[in-house]
Amino acid sequence: MRTQRLHVSAAFNAKPKVAMSRFEPGTSISYEKLHENIDIVRKRLNRPLTLSEKIVYGHLDDPVGQDIARGRTYLRLRPDRVAMQDATAQMAMLQFISSGLPKVAVPSTIHCDHLIEAQIGGVEDLKRAKEVNQEVYNFLATAGAKYGVGFWKPGSGIIHQIILENYAYPGVLLIGTDSHTPNGGGLGSICIGVGGADAVDVMAGIPWELKCPNVIGVKLTGSLSGWTSPKDVILKVAGILTVKGGTGAIVEYHGPGVDSISCTGMATICNMGAEIGATTSVFPYNHRMKTYLNKTGRADIAALADEHKDDLVPDKGCKYDQVIEINLSELKPHINGPFTPDLAHPVSEIGAVAEKNGWPLEVKVGLIGSCTNSSYEDMGRAASLAKQALDKGLKCKAAFTVTPGSEQIRATIERDGFSKILRDVGGVVLANACGPCIGQWDRKDVKMGEKNTIVTSYNRNFTSRNDANPATHAFVTSPEIVTALAIAGTLKFDPETDYLTAANGEKFKLEPPNGDELPARDFDPGQDTYQHPPAESGSVMVDVSPTSTRLQLLEPFDKWNGKDLEDLQVLIKVKGKCTTDHISAAGPWLKFRGHLDNISNNMLIGAINIENDAVNKIKNRLTGEYGGVPDVARHYKANGLSWVVVGDDNYGEGSSREHAALEPRHLGGRVILVKSFARIHETNLKKQGMLPLTFTDPTDYDKIRPDDKISITGLATFAPGKPLKGVVKHGDGSQDIITLNHTFNENQVEWFHAGSALNRMKELQ
């Protein structure tokens, strides 16, 4: 097979006439190397491969010698690219600076999308964000320039939309410091969310470790039509698999129904796959992806993908660990929630379910956009419904917000009239950023604690997620259903069967939404918001003021002292769901993401204490007084008392934020002991020198009392596959001996010994 290698270079400082990729000089796409590795592994395993196996195994550091067993072995991989959003990039770049390396080893980018708070509207909110976050943006821009990282300025758009428009392509392996990085699977990519320390490994040129994923196959038959959208596919899958059903697996969509879904629709499905705990999700290369590549200025990549299509689709006869089949022709519109993204309901039933459960029927706010649903097609379909309402003299009964996914989308829907229609129906167009999806929402229409309902086209709806109000009932659905419910103003409205009343008193039904997959006149790229790193960066200075409240250089964590961990105080025994939002809240805390000590003041303030069913109220066992979780942890640390957190199932689900691992380590924690972990959080804890352990017998959770002390024994012979012992010492003098499992491999054991993965990296230099 002859070499097929595409070298991409461009005038990066010039504003493109059409949408184009911003590739760094020297970036190359080699399908030959991918094919060579796939061929080696297929012969070794002597079986057909799934698509995800082809792409993952095609990026093995050592395809000849790597031990490969789904769900068991750790793979050493060579990702092609790294992407970081601004909230996580701060800590990732601080860690990279600490490594002492002069430049990143792979193409990497920073995307400013998380720090822009929705308050008034896009223009005003962006201006305010630039002023408020000037210190952080300057740090990221100069750090990017210094170390060879591309910088997408505030206003560029949401990281995952930018990746889809510019960097994702069939067969690429990309890691991103955000849990919704799997969005790129809509373009045939394996895109995986990680913590910042993982990104540092890849940027440092170190092979990246991933536990060999299982593969869940979702066979799609039939075709989408009417009110049913791509979002309904993943809402249905979430209802089937639950928030932890995809843990340790890649979800691979296949079957004849795939071709009825647009490329951006496939991205929507992959994006929200993060809510089922999946490592990532992916679709096979097809003509919808080719069309999208052509429309986004990457016809050359599409031509190469066509030539190598056999490597970009699953082998015939490949085997999945689990198969789900969904007939798209029979799939009905869904709405999931409240408080968890896997509580699935058909839209036709949500009104009755809400009445039965006492959920507020009035829709206070409808919010469309986000990294999950902000494509041209999404906006067009929502606008088609808004236009019908306007033609009948109606506006939205609920407040209505619109978040474009990128500057390119914003400029294009403005040019094509969608924005005007959405504003005319009552909408407010927000900045091209995450906004309310991640809690960056200065909401004024309800009081804190006031019970209310919102509907969004977002991906995640945990308690307090969007507006910090624990009484807000947030439901996740498609942009078209959000728009219909915002017009009707109530959950008790099924647009397929129910009627609205026009201004003249006439009863009418909304016609099913329609919208073009891609703009007929190509995309309008809008403002040029990309900063390419200079070829020479010796004169670039990266300053971090020692008095800054927002940025703080890192000090290395202490190494393991060679002894067992004796008499760790239980800091808090957590009751029920504990996401990374509970462990390290976002919203107003985002401003401290670059300052470890300051952001540690939010550690576990959202977790429920089993002792009193309260949040952020635990007993200080040294003083006998109650205090906030971070305050008690700091007091223990100051008095030389290390501690342990005890938790429930799927601990650390949700966002990839590594602060949820950094904060416990910084405040004196040593062990997180739970029934089960979410993948990214478990890895993040290992990276920071923590011990994430699980009960061999989940009922042992019940044996631990909030005032216990726990010793972890067996660390002198700590090794892969070898359980540790926990000695649980109760206040009455009695003890329980429990067996504790872990998933450390040999390299990760060395992280523990060194005190962190970053410490280990320095040891090896």
Protein Blocks (a to p, Z undefined) as FASTA:
>chain_A
ZZddddddddfkbccfbdcddddehiacdfklmmmmmmmmmmmnopacdfklmmmmmmgf
blmlmccdehkaccddddfbdcddfklmmmmmmmmmmnopabdfbdcddddfklpccfkb
mmlmmmmmmmmmmmmmmmmmmmmmmnopacddehjbpfklmmmmmmgcghiacdddbfkl
mmmmmnopacddddfklmmmmmnopacddddddddddddehjdehjbcfklmmmmmmmmn
ommlmgoiacddedjklmmpcfklmmmmmmmmmmnopabdcddddfklmmmmmmnopamm
mmmmmmmmmmmcccehiacfbdcdddfklpccddedehiaklccdfklmmmmmmmnopaf
bdfbdceedjklmcfklmmmmmmmmmmmmmnopacfbdcddddfbfklmmmmmmnommmm
mmmnopacddddfklmnopacdfkbcehiacddddfbfbdcehklnopakbccddddfkl
mmmmmmnopakbcfklpccddfkopacddddddddfbafklpaebjafbdcddfblklpc
cdddfkbckbccdddddddehiacehiacfbacehjadfklmmcghjlmmmmmmmklmmm
mgoklbccfklopahiacdfknopacdfklmmmmmmmnopacdddddehihiajfbfklm
mmmmmnopabdcdfbdcfklmmmmmmnopacdddfblmlmmmpcfkbccddehklmgceh
iacddddddfkopacddddddfbdfklmmmmmnopaklmmmmmZZ
